[in-house]
Every structure is written in C-alpha cells, then in structure tokens.
C-alpha cells in the first residue's frame, strides 16, 4: 500500500480537500440519518388474529383455529406454529427462520386463509412483527374542566384527527373510550305468549332496511332501473316496529341507548384516556415523538387537557444515543491523554486523533447510504472501535516522529514521512485487515443475535477501514508538514531499560516464562464454572408490572373496584413515581383485539436507584390478602416491568408438555408448576393452563333421541337464551350505532337452563326432559403447537447462571411421575445459549482461520503466523479474570467481545514480529533482533493497547440500561483480554519466537516479474 502514501504525498492539497469534503458529507448525513433504539429489524413471523364474537373456547377451537391450523401445517418453510383459542378470539403465530422472504410468506398465508370457509361472524386479520412496530409514544389524558363524554368527543373529533395529520404518523389509537349501543331487552314471558322468538324480531328489524330491484322501464330510448328502497334511519322506526297485529316491539321489550366500556384506564388513580402513536416505517422516531408532544402541548393549559407521558421512545432514543455519545467522548478524551503522555508532543497528538472524526462521520454517512439507522448497535460499534480507530494513526505517527528524532537532519519532510510510513505500512495494513476479517463470520451467525450484530459489525468494519486509509493517506502529509523539528532522540528511558531487563530475563528463563503463562491460562479457564452462563445480561429497570386476575366470570365493574384497592396500595409505596392500570384491555399482549373483563394490568415506575427485587417480594407478600378480602379466589402477581423492545435476555425456563388427553395435560402441567414454585432459584412461575372455568355439557338422552330432536334445534333455542343477539349497525338519527338484543330474564343457574322450553314435534318440552346436563371444568384457553395440544410452564431465573439452574430444574422435572401420555420439551434460556454460543463459537473459529490466512500472506510460511496466533492464548487470562472480579457472567455479549479480541490482539503481535523479521533479514543475532524490536515497538504497542482500553472504560463503568448487547460485560472482556495479552505478548511471545527461531532461517522473499 506504499503507493497510496506516495501518491498522497505528491497530492497533499487534494487529499486534504477530499478529507474535508468527506467530513462535510458525514456531518450532513449525521443530521439526516434516522435515530432508533434498535436496528429496524423485522421478525420472521406472521401473526393471525381471528375474532369470533359470542363463541365459546371450544367453538373457536373447532370452527376457526383447527381449520386454519390444518391449512397452515401443510405449508413449508416455517419453524414453529402455535395457537391459542379462547372465548371470542383465536391467535395463531407462525414463525420462520431469519432470512425468509416475509413478503412472499405473508402473501402465501393470506392467500391460503382466503380460501377457507369460516363461520359468518368470524373475521381474520394478519400482522407482521417488527422490533420498531410498537407505539413510539403513549400518554394518559384527562381533564379537570370537562366531563368524560365531552373530553372523549374532543379527543375523537379534534385532537386525534390533528395528530393523524402529523408527518410520520401512521396511526393513532385512543383507549378507554365509551361506545354507545341500542340495547333491546325482550320480556321472555311476553314473547312466549305471542309465539315470537329473538330471531324473528331480528329478521323483522333487518327487513326495515332493504333495496330491491324491481325491473326497468324504457322511456325515450333510455333504460331506467326501478328499485324498492326502505331505510332504517331513526330509533323511532325501531320502537314502532310491528311484530303482529296490535303488537309493537315496545310492547314486549325495553329499548334503551346505553354507553359501555370494553376497557378502563386510570393514571395515578385518575380515570383517563390513553393516546398511542405508531409511526411510519421510514419516519424518524425522535422527530415524530417531538411533533406529537408539541401538538398535545397546544391543548394543555387553556385547552383544558392534562397530559402525562406513559412511554416516550423519542426521549428514550435521545437518552440512549446521548449516553453512548457521552461514553464515546470520554473514551476519546482518554485516548488523547494517553497519546500525549507517550509522545509528549501536542502536534503529534492532534495528528493522531484526526482519524477519529473522519472515521466516525464516514461511518455514519456509509450507514445512512446503506439504509441503516443510528441506534445503540451502530453507535455501540463506533463506541467500542474508538480506541482501535486511532491505532493505525498512532503506529504511523509514532514511527514518523521517531524517524524525525533519529534522522531529522538527513531527510526532507516528505521523503522521511514516506519511508517511515513504508516501514510500518505492512504491519498496519495486515493488522487492520485481520481485525476486519474477524467480523466477516458474523454475517453467517444465525438467529436474532446475528440480525442484531450485523449493523454493529458494519459500523466497526467501516470505521476501521476508514482509519487505515486516513493513516496511510492523510497522516503522512500532516507528519511531513508539521514535524519540521522534533526534540532530539533520547537515549533509552527508564521504562525501556526496565523492560529490556525484564525481557532478557524472560528469554534466559524460557521454561519459567512459558510455564507461568500456561498456569495463568489454566487458572483462568477454571473460573468458567464459577462465572455462570447466561444468554444476555439483564438490565433491570425500576419498573414493576402487577397482574390481577379475578374469578373467570367477574365483570368489568367488579375488576375495577378491586383495582382501586391495588392502586391505593401502590400509591403508598416508597419511591413510586407514577402508575397506570389497564382494566379489561390488552394488558401485556399488544396483538389482542381486546382483553377479558376479569383481568387488570398495572405498570408502576419507581425512582432511579430503587432496588426492584425487594420491592417485588414485598408486593407479592402484601397484595394477596388485600385482593382476596375484596373478592375471594382473586390472584395477584407482581413481577419486573416488561423488557423494552430488543432481543430477549434468555433468562427463563420454558417447559412444554404435549398430550391429546386434556386431563393428563392439566395434571402434568400442575405437577411441573408446583415443582418450579418450590425452587428458590426461580420466580414468576406461569402456567397457561392454570385458568379454568366451570362448564355445563348437554347430551341428548333416550327421550330426546326417540323424539328425533336434532342438535341444531337445541342449539338455536338455547343460544337465544344465553347470548346477546347482534342485529347489526345502522345509521340512526345521523349517527352510526350498533343494535343488540337479549332476553331481560337471563339464565343464571343450572335449574333455569334445564327449564328452557324446546319446541318438538310432540309439543313443547323442557330441556331436562330431552337432554342431560353434566358439570365439568375446562381451561379458559386451549393451546396448540404444530397442531398438538400443549401446555407451557415458564419461570424466570433469579441471578445470572441460567445454564446451571436450567440443568438442575430439568433433572428435577424428569424425576417426576408424569402421566404416560405426556411428552416433555425444554426450551428457554438454555436452548438459546446452546444455539447462540455454538454460532459464535463457529464464528470465532472461522475468524481465527481467516486471521491465519491474512498472516500467512503477510509473513509467508506457517510458523510466524502460528506464533502470532499463539498470542490469542493469553486472552482468557484477562477476559475471564475481569469477568470474575466484576461479577459478570459469560454471555453472548462476552462472546462478541472475545470475537473482537481475535482481531485486536494479533495487532500487537504483528507490529512486534514484523520488526523482528526485518531485523533478522539484516543479519542481526536472533536474541538481539527480538530485544531491539521489542524495545522499539513497545511504545506504539502500549499506546495502541492503552488507547483501546481507556476508550472502553466509560462503557465498562456505564450503568445505563440502554442495551444488554452493548453491555459492560463486552467492554470488560475486551479490556481484560487486551491488557493481559499485551503484557504477555511483549514478554512471552518473544520467548516462543526465540524457541522456534533457533531452528529456522529467515527466508528471503523471491521477487519475480
């Protein structure tokens, strides 16, 4: 690459202008690039949501879920298919491998479902999952000036339409609203006397709205169609509906307009509405959130609205970005200080760090062109590369500075800069190339880790390649220009003299040196069982989620009343900042169309610094008696707040049980649940079969079969008695409104059910005369995986040793005496650890192979590259030691740190052995060649290592929970591994070279044209 340096020195002005243009474009791109918390990643999954109003769990399973599942099971290419059927709705989740063409997969699923014949009341919708598809802004809105209905009208007719028009807004959801409907309550006795059913009333109302073609008339050669039209356009027409001579609807029914809520939301105890904002895919999250906040601010104060932010992704992104930028700036400052301390020259220090702004802004510009966003992964890649970015420039400028000190009077500026750069350019280029190829295998890492770390690796590679170009193009120009004079070359300083003494002692005591290194390596590897293994380090935030579950048939009002007691308790907790309750809403399921009326979800935020685990234990102990006192059999559970969007931490155990026998499945899942609850290392145990409800089963008896009564006869009559009947939605008096109808006398007991009159050919008979009614219990939801009924029992692991705890739990479960029809499958964190560590392990192995290839091309032969790779053996000493001292576990972020070290660590060995090889080619004695090279290269090696280490110190000390991927564990791994490998490279690597070098001669490179 020396020709690039020569060309640059001849065209110095052009290179400077080019750098300024590139820097300017990078600055412009920094103002244009989108900001997000995480990469804009689409999960390879299709979510099928089915709504079947008024249907029981069994009806939903048999009439909707099973047909859809049967169709999808015949499709190819998916990883897993799971479904949940419950009253009124079903959800089916189809997951594909990463890299699948999701547009085609979604189209295939949509086309397949479109061919299905589903019940008339059933509707099906499809959704795609993206990590940035969650609401970017959510706020609670209430008013002290207006009543609830007036506030709702203002929000629906004024505020929400204005927000929808904002640039970048995709949709606005308003939660907690009332909906009006016309409710017709029919007197059962009067209809029986008149011989009228609900179905006949429904048909009569619907017959008021019609449009019938009657034919055509030809007039003046023009064909005119004739239609008979009737409109149901007023409530009075419904009331005046004639059902029979002398009998109007109002004679047998009460017709009222009622307001009802499917969900209730309260913020800090105040009834409120919630506004949720979704952005367009290509919009900037922070910009959209700021526009929404500005628009809502115009309605506050004199506008009468009081707004409290529940979640603000824009602010979170700005905080995450500013945290990483701050840590990067601190790292830059440390780099500057360390360079200045070694070179003790202001100009050399300034020239060395010029590569930083150019590399950073070029990286941002290239990422912007590639369609990536500025997020914690791309910023994290830049932050962890800061020390490495200046390495090449440090080596070049240090060599130019040294040449100026030693030969400043013998050569002119450009000649000296060229020759000094040429001396180290091979080592600089090969070490940079080694770092770059290390990240190549990340492109083949499968799963979510590969998807998340791809932009991280791009950021690292672009910044390092840019720093190489800067070091061989711009740095020599500046060195030639500004190093006209330099302080004369000192004789050996104290550090060099001490190092030479230590090195010569190590070279004389080769066995002791190698033995010490091996002992340290073995000792560090022995710490692995002590460290523990987890998928990703968890970053707990001071938030809590409380799930309240009342008995199955509890109504919304009853759930709201119990929720008030929980709110009063939460309000009195120390450190509470704010709390929100969602009653009967979606809860923590963003895909649900609505939620059951017997459930409520609370989200509480505590002050920064609150230790959340003792707080959760306190809530779980004290809340249960409070809710049971209000409604017996009520369950409540407090757990850590839901994780923000991003990859799962994998700190869980999932036990899946399969059986076609529902009783065996329920029994086995209960056994596993009880076992997990006894384990003190687990928390937040859940069982998706734990909720059961009473069920009455009707079967035709002998009398019914003898009377030839069909099941459809019974179903039609009983359905009318049990369920509200939907008449339809009509525009009455200028307002669209739904009409529902039901009997005033509701069935409330088994006796009333058995007394229902069933018309038969032999006359009217009671239901109990023709059918038997038996009682049993059934789960409120039915779950399938790949078409098989299954239950899942899950638990969160306390601490961070996921692998060890999971193995112990697996052993305990396998010792249980479960029903013979039940099959087990274990998943969760350990499965993710095995897959993730295997992928990264392969990537590390591939990286080592690629580095070896680069080294063999640089040095020729096999022995010197193998000696360079031996420096990697010293990495675990500091990396694992650092984790042990700081209490960190082995995780995927640690493995990424080890992968980075493969490229970083060999840089020192390359710089050292490159000088040794050149010394030997001059005929220098082997030992003296090693000592001279080590003394000369000690300063740039220590400078680059210290710069990289100190640049990562702010990240290692960071307490921010911006990401579990770019974590302190990654920084500690790189710092520890680089520190020990640098020291051992300067001492042990020369010993290894001395041992192997005695048996070989340096080969001259054969030049041929």
PyMOL commands that set and color helices and strands:
alter all, ss='L'
color gray80, all
select helices_A, chain A and resi 2-10+12-32+57-73+102-114+148-164+188-194+198-206+235-239+249-252+285-297+301-303+313-343+346-369+376-407+413-438+440-444+447-482+494-508+510-525+528-531+556-571+612-630+662-677+702-706+711-722+750-754+767-770+802-814+829-859+863-886+892-921+926-957+968-997
alter helices_A, ss='H'
color red, helices_A
select strands_A, chain A and resi 42-52+78-86+89-96+122-130+137-142+169-175+179-186+210-219+222-230+242-244+247-248+253-260+264-267+270-279+306-312+543-549+576-583+599-606+635-640+652-658+682-687+692-700+725-732+735-743+757-760+763-766+771-779+781-785+788-797+823-828
alter strands_A, ss='S'
color yellow, strands_A
deselect
rebuild
show_as cartoon
